[in-house]
Amino acid sequence: QVQLVESGGGLVQAGGSLRLSCAASRSGFSLFAMGWYRQAPGKQRDLVATITSGGSTDYTDSVKGRFTISRDNAKTTVYLQMNSLKPEDTAVYYCNRVYAPWWSWGQGTQVTVSS
């Protein structure tokens, strides 16, 4: 069973930055498209950034130009650099595969942006 461990969240003021990390306990990690998801209280979990096995990236409109997803296949880790944070970015952030079957979800990392 693959384990995903997210870290790097915290409390930051609007306009600030955070860098999230997600470590996967699996070899062959490089074969899979990976994504960062977020879930705000009372809302569904949404996919906000993706990166293919070849390194191509895509973002939901609300984070384009502010967030950057990257990966280090040797470390089986995916990152999310978040700049110019807004209060509406407040959520629990998770990583997982982009396409089913998803691996078991990690505990996520809380990002709170104060205005």
Secondary structure as a PSIPRED ss2 file (coil, helix, strand):
# PSIPRED VFORMAT (PSIPRED V4.0)

   1 Q C   1.000  0.000  0.000
   2 V C   1.000  0.000  0.000
   3 Q C   1.000  0.000  0.000
   4 L E   0.000  0.000  1.000
   5 V E   0.000  0.000  1.000
   6 E E   0.000  0.000  1.000
   7 S E   0.000  0.000  1.000
   8 G C   1.000  0.000  0.000
   9 G C   1.000  0.000  0.000
  10 G E   0.000  0.000  1.000
  11 L E   0.000  0.000  1.000
  12 V E   0.000  0.000  1.000
  13 Q E   0.000  0.000  1.000
  14 A C   1.000  0.000  0.000
  15 G C   1.000  0.000  0.000
  16 G C   1.000  0.000  0.000
  17 S C   1.000  0.000  0.000
  18 L E   0.000  0.000  1.000
  19 R E   0.000  0.000  1.000
  20 L E   0.000  0.000  1.000
  21 S E   0.000  0.000  1.000
  22 C E   0.000  0.000  1.000
  23 A E   0.000  0.000  1.000
  24 A E   0.000  0.000  1.000
  25 S C   1.000  0.000  0.000
  26 R C   1.000  0.000  0.000
  27 S C   1.000  0.000  0.000
  28 G C   1.000  0.000  0.000
  29 F H   0.000  1.000  0.000
  30 S H   0.000  1.000  0.000
  31 L H   0.000  1.000  0.000
  32 F C   1.000  0.000  0.000
  33 A C   1.000  0.000  0.000
  34 M E   0.000  0.000  1.000
  35 G E   0.000  0.000  1.000
  36 W E   0.000  0.000  1.000
  37 Y E   0.000  0.000  1.000
  38 R E   0.000  0.000  1.000
  39 Q E   0.000  0.000  1.000
  40 A C   1.000  0.000  0.000
  41 P C   1.000  0.000  0.000
  42 G C   1.000  0.000  0.000
  43 K C   1.000  0.000  0.000
  44 Q C   1.000  0.000  0.000
  45 R C   1.000  0.000  0.000
  46 D E   0.000  0.000  1.000
  47 L E   0.000  0.000  1.000
  48 V E   0.000  0.000  1.000
  49 A E   0.000  0.000  1.000
  50 T E   0.000  0.000  1.000
  51 I E   0.000  0.000  1.000
  52 T C   1.000  0.000  0.000
  53 S C   1.000  0.000  0.000
  54 G C   1.000  0.000  0.000
  55 G C   1.000  0.000  0.000
  56 S C   1.000  0.000  0.000
  57 T E   0.000  0.000  1.000
  58 D E   0.000  0.000  1.000
  59 Y E   0.000  0.000  1.000
  60 T C   1.000  0.000  0.000
  61 D H   0.000  1.000  0.000
  62 S H   0.000  1.000  0.000
  63 V H   0.000  1.000  0.000
  64 K C   1.000  0.000  0.000
  65 G C   1.000  0.000  0.000
  66 R C   1.000  0.000  0.000
  67 F E   0.000  0.000  1.000
  68 T E   0.000  0.000  1.000
  69 I E   0.000  0.000  1.000
  70 S E   0.000  0.000  1.000
  71 R E   0.000  0.000  1.000
  72 D E   0.000  0.000  1.000
  73 N H   0.000  1.000  0.000
  74 A H   0.000  1.000  0.000
  75 K H   0.000  1.000  0.000
  76 T C   1.000  0.000  0.000
  77 T E   0.000  0.000  1.000
  78 V E   0.000  0.000  1.000
  79 Y E   0.000  0.000  1.000
  80 L E   0.000  0.000  1.000
  81 Q E   0.000  0.000  1.000
  82 M E   0.000  0.000  1.000
  83 N C   1.000  0.000  0.000
  84 S C   1.000  0.000  0.000
  85 L C   1.000  0.000  0.000
  86 K C   1.000  0.000  0.000
  87 P H   0.000  1.000  0.000
  88 E H   0.000  1.000  0.000
  89 D H   0.000  1.000  0.000
  90 T C   1.000  0.000  0.000
  91 A E   0.000  0.000  1.000
  92 V E   0.000  0.000  1.000
  93 Y E   0.000  0.000  1.000
  94 Y E   0.000  0.000  1.000
  95 C E   0.000  0.000  1.000
  96 N E   0.000  0.000  1.000
  97 R E   0.000  0.000  1.000
  98 V C   1.000  0.000  0.000
  99 Y C   1.000  0.000  0.000
 100 A C   1.000  0.000  0.000
 101 P C   1.000  0.000  0.000
 102 W C   1.000  0.000  0.000
 103 W C   1.000  0.000  0.000
 104 S C   1.000  0.000  0.000
 105 W C   1.000  0.000  0.000
 106 G C   1.000  0.000  0.000
 107 Q C   1.000  0.000  0.000
 108 G C   1.000  0.000  0.000
 109 T E   0.000  0.000  1.000
 110 Q E   0.000  0.000  1.000
 111 V E   0.000  0.000  1.000
 112 T E   0.000  0.000  1.000
 113 V E   0.000  0.000  1.000
 114 S E   0.000  0.000  1.000
 115 S C   1.000  0.000  0.000
